[in-house]
């Protein structure tokens, strides 16, 4: 009896099982890139001995005021993020997969200085979670699509 035809990407002989604990993400150079690398390592694992793949990241961030009061005081911001990535084989330097993901989150700037800073920090953390999810999903899809 056959099933649905789907198989776990990280399962036994799964198409993306070679990524798990086998991807060395380039070292972060800023707080936001640290958050992204942390999320990627949480999803892909950290290579123990030697990694087979390297993941390069180039991040672009922007903040835009989107909500103003009648008195022209900004009370809402959008944080836009985009990451261009490249997965490469560390042994051959062959680029296995490239792509670009983007999204945005918002935060409220109406409140105390402390609550605004907390909202802003939370927004950047949420943005990195979403970007990491999208990068990993695209990497998994690329591995599934590769010919056997």
ZINOR-V798954 format. One record per backbone hydrogen bond with DSSP energy under -0.5 kcal/mol. CO is the residue of the C=O (numbers start at 1). NH is the residue of the N-H. E is the energy in kcal/mol with one decimal. If there is no record, write none. Layout:
co->{CO:CO}
nh->{NH:NH}
e->{E:E}
This chain:
co->{8:9:11:14:16:16:19:21:22:22:22:23:24:30:31:32:33:34:35:36:37:38:39:40:41:44:52:52:53:54:54:55:56:58:60:62:64:67:67:69:72:73:75:75:76:76:77:78:78:79:80:81:82:83:84:85:86:86:87:87:88:88:89:94:94:97:99:101:103:105:107:109:112:113:114:115:116:117:118:119:120:121:122:123:124:125:126:127:128:129:130:131:132:133:134:135:136:137:138:139:140:141:142}
nh->{11:16:14:17:19:20:22:48:24:52:53:25:55:34:35:36:37:38:39:40:41:42:43:44:45:21:90:91:24:56:88:26:86:84:82:80:78:75:76:72:74:69:109:110:66:67:107:64:80:105:62:103:60:101:58:99:56:88:96:97:54:90:93:89:96:87:85:83:81:79:77:111:116:117:118:119:120:121:122:123:124:125:126:127:128:129:130:131:132:133:134:135:136:137:138:139:140:141:142:143:144:145:146}
e->{-0.9:-1.4:-3.0:-1.5:-2.0:-0.7:-2.2:-0.6:-0.5:-1.0:-2.1:-0.8:-2.4:-2.2:-2.1:-2.0:-2.7:-2.7:-2.0:-2.5:-2.8:-1.8:-1.6:-3.1:-1.9:-3.8:-2.7:-0.6:-3.0:-0.5:-2.8:-2.7:-1.8:-2.6:-2.2:-3.0:-2.9:-3.0:-1.0:-2.0:-0.5:-2.1:-2.3:-0.6:-2.7:-1.6:-2.3:-2.7:-0.6:-1.9:-2.1:-2.2:-2.9:-2.4:-2.1:-1.8:-2.5:-0.6:-2.6:-1.6:-2.7:-0.5:-2.2:-3.2:-0.7:-3.3:-2.6:-2.7:-2.7:-3.4:-2.5:-0.8:-2.3:-2.3:-2.3:-2.3:-2.4:-2.6:-2.4:-2.2:-2.1:-2.1:-2.7:-2.5:-2.1:-1.8:-2.2:-2.6:-2.4:-2.4:-2.2:-2.5:-2.6:-2.3:-2.2:-2.5:-2.7:-2.4:-2.4:-2.0:-2.4:-2.1:-0.9}
